[in-house]
Amino acid sequence: MEFDSVALPSGERLTGDLVVGADNRTLFARTNSGISVVQMRSATTPADLAFQNFAIAAKVIAPGGAIPFTGTIKNLGGMAAPCEFWVEFKCSPNADFSPPVYYFCDSLPVTGTFGPAASLDLRTVNRCVFPTDQLPLGRYYVEACIDSPSIIFERNAANNSARIGPIFIGMRTAVRRWEEYP
């Protein structure tokens, strides 16, 4: 890559070509007077928050009832998540999440350092389904999203959501056949 002029930390200015080293971390400046190191790039990958085996252990949950989440949220990246992030839980009667979409329960704040390989066991998350004045009874698909406003720079934000379902809020009734006898 050509450049007109590069300032080095020493204040010296170079002109010539920039070359990425074989380690894919070192940036060199090739000039008439030789080769100088311009920058060392970090080999550490950014945070990568992901769901692993997300599920809900029960298929029927009463309004206001505890949600038996399973699975984990894990940082698969090489750096800590630099700030708190939120996990949101939404649901829709439609598998493609076309409207209506409801919040399923309170969002979950994850605070403190969430370093590389850190994980949060979702079985320890204490959340209850919203009552029927906020969430009608019925069959729903559930979606969980990590850091939905994308505040944290991540290597792969595509693994920040997971969908499961269907589950039932309220009673699941079996279809019955009624016959009339004379």
C-alpha positions as CSV (number, residue, x, y, z in Angstrom):
1,M,0.0,0.0,0.0
2,E,1.4,3.4,-1.0
3,F,1.6,6.3,1.4
4,D,2.8,9.8,1.1
5,S,4.1,10.3,4.6
6,V,3.9,8.4,7.9
7,A,4.8,9.9,11.3
8,L,6.6,7.5,13.6
9,P,6.5,7.8,17.4
10,S,10.0,9.3,17.3
11,G,8.6,12.2,15.3
12,E,10.5,11.0,12.1
13,R,8.5,11.0,8.9
14,L,8.8,8.2,6.3
15,T,7.6,8.0,2.7
16,G,7.3,4.8,0.7
17,D,5.3,1.5,1.0
18,L,3.5,0.0,4.0
19,V,4.1,-3.8,4.3
20,V,2.3,-6.2,6.7
21,G,4.6,-8.7,8.2
22,A,4.3,-12.5,7.9
23,D,2.9,-12.6,11.5
24,N,0.0,-10.4,10.3
25,R,0.6,-8.2,13.3
26,T,3.6,-6.0,12.4
27,L,3.3,-3.1,10.0
28,F,6.5,-2.1,8.3
29,A,7.4,1.0,6.3
30,R,9.7,0.2,3.3
31,T,11.7,3.3,2.2
32,N,14.8,4.1,0.3
33,S,16.8,4.2,3.6
34,G,15.6,0.7,4.7
35,I,12.7,-0.8,6.6
36,S,11.2,0.5,9.9
37,V,8.5,-0.9,12.2
38,V,5.6,1.5,12.2
39,Q,3.0,-0.4,14.3
40,M,2.5,-3.6,16.2
41,R,-1.1,-4.8,16.0
42,S,-2.6,-6.7,18.8
43,A,-3.1,-10.4,18.2
44,T,-5.9,-10.5,20.8
45,T,-9.4,-10.9,19.4
46,P,-12.2,-8.7,20.7
47,A,-15.0,-9.9,22.9
48,D,-17.4,-12.3,21.4
49,L,-20.6,-12.8,23.5
50,A,-22.6,-15.9,22.5
51,F,-25.4,-18.1,23.6
52,Q,-24.6,-21.8,24.1
53,N,-27.4,-24.3,24.3
54,F,-30.1,-21.8,25.1
55,A,-33.4,-23.4,26.1
56,I,-36.3,-23.3,28.5
57,A,-36.8,-26.5,30.4
58,A,-40.6,-26.3,30.6
59,K,-43.0,-26.1,27.7
60,V,-45.8,-24.7,29.8
61,I,-45.3,-21.7,32.1
62,A,-48.0,-20.0,34.2
63,P,-48.2,-16.2,34.0
64,G,-46.0,-14.8,36.8
65,G,-44.3,-18.2,37.0
66,A,-40.5,-18.7,37.2
67,I,-38.8,-19.4,33.8
68,P,-36.5,-22.4,33.9
69,F,-33.8,-21.2,31.5
70,T,-30.9,-23.5,30.5
71,G,-27.7,-23.0,28.7
72,T,-25.0,-20.3,29.0
73,I,-23.8,-17.0,27.8
74,K,-20.1,-17.2,27.1
75,N,-17.3,-14.8,26.0
76,L,-15.6,-16.7,23.2
77,G,-13.3,-13.7,22.4
78,G,-9.8,-12.8,23.6
79,M,-10.8,-9.6,25.5
80,A,-13.2,-8.7,28.2
81,A,-16.5,-7.0,27.4
82,P,-15.5,-3.5,28.4
83,C,-18.9,-2.4,29.9
84,E,-22.1,-3.9,31.2
85,F,-24.5,-5.4,28.7
86,W,-28.1,-6.4,28.8
87,V,-29.9,-9.6,27.8
88,E,-33.4,-9.1,26.5
89,F,-36.1,-11.7,26.3
90,K,-38.9,-11.3,23.7
91,C,-41.6,-13.5,22.4
92,S,-44.0,-13.7,19.5
93,P,-46.9,-16.0,18.6
94,N,-45.2,-16.2,15.1
95,A,-42.1,-18.3,14.5
96,D,-40.7,-15.6,12.2
97,F,-41.1,-12.9,14.9
98,S,-43.5,-10.9,12.8
99,P,-45.7,-8.6,15.0
100,P,-46.9,-8.7,17.6
101,V,-43.7,-9.0,19.6
102,Y,-43.8,-8.8,23.4
103,Y,-41.3,-8.6,26.2
104,F,-41.3,-12.0,27.9
105,C,-39.8,-10.9,31.2
106,D,-37.5,-8.3,32.7
107,S,-34.2,-7.8,30.9
108,L,-31.1,-9.1,32.5
109,P,-28.2,-6.7,33.2
110,V,-24.7,-8.3,33.2
111,T,-22.3,-6.1,35.2
112,G,-18.7,-6.3,36.2
113,T,-15.9,-7.8,34.2
114,F,-16.9,-10.4,31.6
115,G,-13.5,-11.6,30.6
116,P,-12.3,-14.1,28.0
117,A,-13.9,-17.6,28.6
118,A,-16.2,-16.1,31.2
119,S,-19.7,-17.6,31.2
120,L,-23.0,-17.0,32.8
121,D,-25.1,-20.1,33.6
122,L,-28.7,-19.2,32.7
123,R,-30.0,-21.7,35.2
124,T,-29.0,-19.1,37.9
125,V,-31.1,-16.4,36.2
126,N,-34.2,-15.6,38.3
127,R,-36.9,-14.2,35.9
128,C,-40.6,-14.6,35.9
129,V,-43.0,-14.4,32.9
130,F,-44.9,-11.1,32.8
131,P,-48.5,-11.2,34.0
132,T,-51.4,-11.5,31.6
133,D,-52.1,-7.8,31.6
134,Q,-48.7,-7.4,29.7
135,L,-48.5,-10.7,27.9
136,P,-51.7,-12.6,26.7
137,L,-52.0,-16.3,27.3
138,G,-51.1,-18.5,24.4
139,R,-48.3,-20.2,22.3
140,Y,-45.1,-18.3,21.9
141,Y,-41.6,-18.5,20.4
142,V,-38.9,-16.9,22.6
143,E,-35.9,-14.9,21.4
144,A,-33.0,-13.8,23.7
145,C,-30.6,-11.1,22.5
146,I,-27.3,-10.1,24.1
147,D,-26.3,-6.4,23.7
148,S,-29.1,-5.6,21.2
149,P,-28.0,-2.0,20.7
150,S,-24.5,-3.3,19.8
151,I,-22.6,-1.2,22.4
152,I,-19.8,-3.7,22.7
153,F,-17.5,-4.2,19.7
154,E,-17.4,-7.9,19.0
155,R,-15.7,-10.2,16.7
156,N,-19.0,-11.9,15.7
157,A,-22.3,-10.2,16.6
158,A,-24.3,-12.8,14.6
159,N,-24.3,-15.2,17.6
160,N,-25.8,-12.7,20.0
161,S,-29.4,-14.1,19.6
162,A,-31.1,-17.4,20.0
163,R,-34.7,-18.5,19.4
164,I,-36.6,-21.4,20.8
165,G,-40.2,-22.5,20.9
166,P,-42.9,-23.0,21.0
167,I,-43.7,-22.7,24.6
168,F,-47.1,-22.0,26.2
169,I,-48.0,-19.2,28.6
170,G,-51.0,-20.4,30.7
171,M,-52.6,-23.8,30.3
172,R,-52.0,-25.9,27.3
173,T,-55.3,-27.8,26.6
174,A,-55.6,-30.8,24.5
175,V,-58.0,-30.8,21.6
176,R,-61.1,-32.8,22.5
177,R,-63.7,-34.4,20.3
178,W,-67.2,-33.8,21.4
179,E,-70.1,-36.0,20.3
180,E,-73.7,-35.5,20.9
181,Y,-75.8,-38.6,21.8
182,P,-79.5,-38.7,21.4
